[in-house]
């Protein structure tokens, strides 16, 4: 007689348990990032993105050049003197155009409209980071990886110090990685249903809006989507709205659909940077990721059945982005310049996990049930240990302190400077522009004789002149802008100054 009670579906219960464990892990990770995150219009990047986002939230693409009326003629002649970081002057020298792409500002603007400027942008950062980790796992599963290996890929990405660094402050790198992963994930799924090719095209377009060099993953996506007319047509159709927005925005602000606020970006690239940058990238990838990831990524080439289109796509995604930034002039300067290639790290990690799968079907086949979870556990533990060892010394968890200096400085300046004062600033120029109505004078752009002329015109109009400077800027700033400066206030390593009258 058959048992009327069907046996429990252990596989289904296992999936449910993994789902709950994953949810709890992602929640804990979001809490961890939230403790260390801060959203302040600080340096050039963060203030540039937030100033652009506020314009978009107001339905504007650009803003008036904020120069004192008595210096209007000077501003028309030298608009760069009154242009905060994160902006460039318009061709007619009367307006300010954002420098940075619109992808991240659009996310910030939408979130701020719903949740305000205090919570909205911060939620974008946290959601992007959590989504990237989840998408790394889901993409691994879509590639056929064992759940333990896919989870190891997510852990390696989430623990990577450069990923944490870009996820706790207003930078575009994590969001660029999230949308790149989304495009790869949807492209993998498109092999089963055409509608996913449409989603892949849309995600690819957003990834390019966030960071234009994400265009370089197009060959990888085409390798995954394939050239079947329906799928390829759906992929291209999905990208049309983003491409139209990009073209219209660039035409309106920069005069050409393919021109951006970065100007002549090709001038920043050169063959001479390739060798030192390759060494720099290799060094820090070996330190910040499990060092085994790099050799594991090429292991699938050893077995013919594993040299698949999927593996080739991952290699293309990593090599095109990394290869581009290998010739960028600043990529080799500091460790956090690896943020430029952050969107290429998930493809590298997933290719490495395919290498583990190759080994599991080769020499690891002698331990069919243990090899994959043990290898996954070792890689995940290695990633966490490397992050634990490297992050404190790299200042990853000091971002709140570093960015908080901008917030403290601008609050002090707003309370101590006279209303309407012209403020000399460089690092604080975008910050002052976002949080106050003070016109800004870029001290790094003016020479002493020009500054003396501006002082004379401002005094004739009864306008005071102040400055907000980091301690490290003071000597150079006062060389460009000499005069009888007196310190009004000081907070940490930030000084607020007022220009007095000459004796």
C-alpha positions in Angstrom: 0.0 0.0 0.0 1.4 3.4 -1.0 1.9 6.1 1.6 -0.8 8.7 1.2 1.5 11.4 2.7 3.9 12.5 0.1 7.5 12.8 1.3 8.8 16.2 2.1 10.5 18.0 -0.7 13.9 18.5 0.8 15.2 20.4 -2.2 12.4 22.9 -1.9 13.0 23.3 1.9 16.7 23.8 1.1 15.9 26.6 -1.3 13.6 28.3 1.2 16.3 28.1 3.9 18.9 29.5 1.5 16.5 32.3 0.6 16.0 33.3 4.3 19.7 33.0 5.1 20.4 35.2 2.1 17.8 37.8 3.1 19.2 38.0 6.6 22.8 38.3 5.2 21.8 41.1 2.9 20.0 42.9 5.7 23.0 42.6 7.9 25.2 43.9 5.1 23.0 46.9 4.5 23.1 47.7 8.2 26.9 47.4 8.1 27.2 49.8 5.2 24.6 52.2 6.7 26.8 52.5 9.8 29.7 53.7 7.7 27.9 55.7 5.0 27.5 59.4 4.6 26.0 61.6 1.9 27.6 65.1 1.8 28.2 67.4 -1.2 32.0 67.3 -0.4 34.7 67.1 -3.0 34.5 67.4 -6.8 32.7 64.0 -7.3 30.2 64.0 -4.5 29.3 67.7 -4.9 29.1 67.4 -8.6 26.7 64.5 -8.5 24.5 66.1 -5.9 24.4 69.6 -7.5 23.5 67.9 -10.8 20.8 65.9 -9.0 19.3 69.0 -7.5 19.1 70.6 -10.9 17.3 67.6 -12.4 14.9 67.4 -9.4 14.0 71.0 -10.2 13.4 70.2 -13.9 16.6 72.0 -14.9 19.7 70.9 -16.9 22.0 73.8 -16.0 22.1 76.8 -13.7 23.0 80.5 -13.9 26.6 81.4 -13.3 26.5 82.6 -9.7 28.7 85.7 -9.8 28.3 89.0 -7.9 26.7 91.8 -10.0 29.8 94.0 -9.6 31.9 91.2 -11.1 29.5 90.3 -14.0 31.9 91.7 -16.6 34.8 89.8 -15.1 32.7 86.6 -15.0 31.9 87.0 -18.6 35.6 87.3 -19.4 36.8 84.6 -17.0 33.9 82.3 -16.1 36.2 79.6 -14.8 37.0 81.9 -11.9 33.4 81.6 -10.6 32.7 78.0 -11.5 32.5 75.5 -8.6 34.0 72.0 -8.8 31.7 69.6 -10.7 30.6 72.3 -13.3 32.0 73.7 -16.5 31.0 77.1 -18.0 28.6 77.1 -20.9 29.8 78.2 -24.3 28.2 81.6 -23.9 29.8 82.0 -20.5 26.6 82.7 -18.7 25.6 79.4 -17.3 27.0 76.4 -15.4 26.7 72.9 -17.0 27.3 69.8 -14.8 30.5 67.9 -15.6 29.3 64.4 -14.6 27.0 62.0 -16.4 23.3 62.0 -15.4 22.9 58.3 -14.4 23.7 58.7 -10.7 22.1 62.2 -10.4 18.8 60.9 -11.9 18.7 58.2 -9.2 19.5 60.8 -6.5 16.9 63.2 -7.8 14.1 60.5 -8.0 14.9 59.3 -4.5 15.1 62.8 -3.1 11.7 63.7 -4.5 10.3 60.7 -2.5 12.3 60.7 0.7 14.1 64.1 0.8 17.7 65.0 0.4 18.7 63.6 3.7 17.6 60.1 3.2 16.9 59.6 -0.5 20.5 59.6 -1.9 21.7 57.5 1.0 19.1 54.9 0.2 20.3 54.9 -3.4 23.8 54.0 -2.3 22.7 51.2 0.1 20.2 49.8 -2.4 22.8 49.8 -5.2 25.3 47.9 -3.0 22.9 45.3 -1.8 21.4 44.8 -5.3 24.9 44.3 -6.7 25.7 41.6 -4.2 22.4 39.9 -4.8 22.8 40.1 -8.6 26.3 38.6 -8.3 24.7 35.6 -6.6 21.8 35.4 -9.1 24.1 35.7 -12.1 26.3 32.9 -10.7 23.3 30.7 -10.3 22.2 31.6 -13.9 25.6 30.5 -15.0 24.9 27.1 -13.5 27.2 27.5 -10.4 26.5 25.6 -7.2 24.7 27.7 -4.6 27.7 27.7 -2.4 30.0 29.0 -5.2 27.5 31.6 -6.2 27.3 32.8 -2.6 31.1 32.9 -2.5 31.0 35.2 -5.5 28.6 37.5 -3.7 30.7 37.4 -0.5 33.9 38.3 -2.4 32.3 41.3 -4.0 30.6 42.5 -0.8 33.8 42.2 1.2 36.1 43.9 -1.3 37.4 47.1 0.3 37.1 49.1 -3.0 33.4 48.1 -3.2 32.8 49.1 0.4 34.7 52.4 -0.2 32.5 53.4 -3.1 29.3 52.2 -1.4 29.4 54.5 1.6 29.8 57.9 -0.2 28.2 59.6 -3.2 30.2 58.0 -6.0 29.0 56.4 -9.2 31.1 53.3 -9.1 28.9 51.0 -7.1 25.8 52.0 -9.1 27.7 51.4 -12.3 28.6 48.0 -11.1 25.0 47.2 -10.2 23.6 48.1 -13.6 26.5 46.3 -15.3 25.6 43.1 -13.4 21.9 43.6 -14.1 22.7 43.7 -17.8 24.8 40.6 -17.6 22.2 38.7 -15.6 19.4 39.6 -18.0 21.5 38.8 -21.0 22.2 35.3 -19.5 18.4 34.8 -19.0 17.7 36.0 -22.6 18.7 32.6 -23.9 15.5 31.2 -22.4 13.0 34.1 -23.1 13.4 37.0 -25.5 11.8 39.5 -23.1 15.0 39.3 -20.9 17.0 40.6 -23.9 14.8 43.7 -23.7 15.6 44.1 -20.0 19.3 43.5 -20.8 19.3 46.4 -23.3 17.5 48.7 -20.8 19.9 47.8 -18.0 22.9 48.3 -20.4 21.6 51.8 -21.3 21.3 52.8 -17.6 24.8 51.4 -17.0 26.1 53.7 -19.7 24.2 56.7 -18.3 25.8 56.1 -15.0 29.3 55.6 -16.5 29.8 56.1 -20.3 32.8 53.6 -20.4 30.3 50.8 -19.5 29.7 50.9 -23.2 32.7 48.6 -23.4 30.7 45.7 -22.0 28.7 45.6 -25.3 30.8 42.8 -26.8 30.2 40.7 -23.7 26.5 41.3 -23.8 26.3 40.5 -27.5 28.1 37.2 -26.8 25.5 36.3 -24.3 22.4 37.6 -26.1 23.6 36.2 -29.5 22.6 37.4 -32.9 19.2 35.8 -33.3 17.2 38.6 -34.9 14.4 38.6 -32.3 16.7 38.6 -29.3 19.1 41.1 -30.8 16.2 43.4 -31.8 14.8 43.2 -28.3 18.2 44.1 -26.8 18.6 47.1 -29.1 15.1 48.2 -28.5 15.6 48.2 -24.7 18.5 50.5 -25.0 16.7 53.1 -27.2 15.2 55.3 -24.4 18.5 55.6 -22.6 20.4 56.4 -25.8 17.9 59.1 -26.7 18.1 60.7 -23.3 21.9 60.7 -23.5 22.0 62.2 -27.0 19.4 64.9 -26.2 21.1 65.9 -22.9 24.6 66.1 -24.5 23.3 68.1 -27.4 21.5 70.5 -25.1 24.4 71.1 -22.8 27.6 70.4 -24.8 26.5 71.0 -28.4 26.9 67.4 -29.7 25.2 64.1 -28.9 28.5 62.4 -28.4 30.2 65.2 -26.4 30.2 65.2 -22.6 31.1 67.4 -19.7 34.5 65.8 -19.5 35.7 67.6 -22.6 38.5 65.9 -24.6 38.7 62.7 -22.6 41.2 61.1 -25.0 43.8 63.6 -23.9 43.8 61.8 -20.5 44.8 58.4 -22.1 48.2 57.3 -23.3 50.2 54.2 -24.0 52.9 55.3 -21.5 50.5 54.6 -18.6 49.9 51.0 -19.5 52.8 49.3 -17.8 52.7 51.1 -14.4 48.9 50.8 -14.3 49.0 47.1 -15.1 51.4 46.5 -12.2 49.3 48.7 -9.9 46.1 46.9 -10.8 47.6 43.5 -10.4 49.2 44.4 -7.0 45.9 45.7 -5.5 43.7 43.0 -7.0 45.9 40.4 -5.4 45.7 42.2 -2.1 42.0 43.2 -2.0 40.6 40.0 -3.5 41.5 36.4 -2.9 44.7 36.1 -4.9 43.5 32.8 -6.3 40.8 34.6 -8.3 43.1 35.8 -11.0 44.6 32.4 -12.0 41.3 30.6 -11.4 39.6 32.9 -14.0 41.7 31.4 -16.8 41.4 27.7 -15.6 38.3 27.1 -17.9 40.6 27.5 -20.9 42.2 24.2 -20.0 39.1 22.1 -20.7 37.4 22.3 -24.1 33.9 21.8 -22.8 34.4 24.8 -20.4 35.6 27.2 -23.0 32.1 28.4 -23.5 30.5 31.6 -24.8 29.5 32.4 -21.3 33.1 32.3 -20.0 34.3 34.3 -23.0 31.7 37.0 -22.2 32.9 37.3 -18.7 36.5 37.5 -19.9 35.5 40.2 -22.4 33.6 42.2 -19.7 36.7 42.2 -17.4 39.3 42.8 -20.1 37.6 45.6 -22.0 36.9 47.8 -19.0 40.3 47.0 -17.3 42.1 47.4 -20.6 40.6 50.8 -21.1 41.5 52.2 -17.7 45.0 50.7 -17.9 45.9 53.6 -20.1 44.1 56.3 -18.1 46.6 58.9 -16.6 45.4 58.7 -13.0 44.6 54.9 -12.7 48.0 54.1 -11.1 48.1 56.9 -8.6 46.4 55.4 -5.4 44.7 52.2 -4.4 41.2 53.6 -4.7 41.7 54.3 -8.4 40.7 50.6 -8.7 37.1 52.0 -8.4 37.4 52.8 -12.1 37.4 49.1 -12.9 34.9 48.1 -10.2 32.2 47.1 -12.8 34.8 44.6 -14.2 35.3 42.8 -10.8 32.1 40.8 -10.8 32.9 39.3 -14.2 36.4 38.4 -12.9 35.0 36.8 -9.8 32.4 34.8 -11.8 35.0 33.6 -14.3 37.1 32.5 -11.3 34.1 30.5 -9.9 33.7 28.9 -13.3 37.4 27.9 -12.9 36.5 26.3 -9.6 33.7 24.4 -11.4 36.2 23.3 -14.0 38.4 21.9 -11.2 35.4 20.3 -9.6 34.7 18.3 -12.7 38.4 17.4 -13.1 40.7 16.6 -10.1 37.9 17.6 -7.7 35.6 14.9 -9.0 37.1 12.6 -6.4 35.2 14.6 -3.7 31.9 15.3 -5.6 30.0 16.5 -2.5 32.7 18.3 -0.6 34.9 20.1 -3.3 32.5 22.9 -4.2 31.3 24.0 -0.7 34.9 23.7 0.7 36.3 25.8 -2.2 33.5 28.3 -1.8 34.1 28.5 2.0 37.8 29.1 1.5 37.3 31.8 -1.1 34.7 33.6 1.0 36.8 33.4 4.2 39.9 34.6 2.2 37.9 37.6 1.0 36.6 38.5 4.4 40.1 38.1 6.0 41.7 40.2 3.3 39.1 43.0 3.8 39.5 42.8 7.6 43.3 43.1 7.3 43.4 45.8 4.6 40.4 48.1 5.1 41.4 49.8 8.4 44.8 50.8 7.1 43.3 52.1 3.8 40.9 54.4 5.7 37.8 52.7 4.3 35.9 53.1 7.6 37.0 56.7 8.0 34.9 58.1 5.1 32.3 59.5 7.6 35.1 61.4 9.3 36.6 62.6 6.0 33.4 63.6 4.4 32.0 65.0 7.7 34.7 67.6 7.5 32.9 69.2 4.6 29.7 69.2 6.4 31.2 70.8 9.5 33.1 73.3 7.5 30.2 74.6 5.5 28.0 74.8 8.6 30.6 76.9 10.3 31.1 79.1 7.2 27.3 79.6 6.8 27.1 80.8 10.5 30.2 83.0 10.5 30.6 84.6 7.1 28.6 87.8 6.4 25.6 87.4 4.1 26.4 87.7 0.4 30.2 87.3 0.9 32.2 86.2 -2.0 33.9 82.9 -0.9 37.3 81.8 -2.1 37.4 78.0 -2.2 38.6 75.0 -4.1 37.7 71.8 -2.3 34.7 73.6 -0.7 33.6 75.3 -3.9 30.9 72.7 -4.8 30.0 72.3 -1.2 29.3 76.0 -0.7 27.4 76.0 -4.0 25.1 73.2 -2.8 24.4 74.3 0.7 24.6 78.1 0.6 23.8 81.0 -1.7 27.3 82.5 -1.5 29.0 83.2 -4.8 32.2 81.2 -5.2 35.6 82.3 -6.3 38.0 79.5 -7.4 41.3 80.6 -5.8 43.2 78.0 -7.8 42.1 79.7 -11.1 43.0 83.3 -10.2 46.4 85.1 -10.1 47.3 87.8 -7.5 46.7 90.7 -9.8 43.3 89.4 -10.9 42.4 88.8 -7.2 43.4 92.4 -6.4 41.1 93.7 -9.1 38.2 91.6 -7.8 38.8 92.8 -4.3 38.7 96.4 -5.4 35.4 95.9 -7.3 33.8 94.0 -4.4 34.8 96.6 -1.8 33.4 99.3 -3.9 30.1 97.5 -3.9 30.4 96.8 -0.1 30.7 93.1 -0.5 32.9 91.2 2.0 35.3 88.4 0.8 35.8 85.2 2.8 37.4 81.9 2.3 36.8 78.3 3.4 40.0 76.2 3.3 41.5 73.0 4.4 44.7 73.6 6.4 46.6 71.9 3.6 45.3 74.5 1.1 46.0 77.7 3.0 49.6 78.4 1.8 48.8 78.0 -1.9 45.4 79.7 -1.6 47.0 82.8 0.1 49.6 82.9 -2.6 46.9 83.2 -5.3 44.8 85.5 -3.1 47.1 87.6 -1.0 45.8 90.0 1.6 45.2 90.7 5.3 43.3 87.5 6.0 42.0 86.8 9.5 40.6 83.5 10.7 37.0 83.7 11.8 36.6 80.1 13.0 38.2 76.7 12.8 36.7 73.3 12.9 39.0 70.3 12.7 41.3 70.9 9.7 39.0 73.5 8.1 39.4 77.2 8.5 36.9 80.0 7.8 38.6 83.3 6.9 37.6 86.9 6.2 39.6 89.4 4.2 40.2 92.6 6.1 41.2 96.0 4.8 44.8 96.8 4.1 46.6 99.1 6.7 
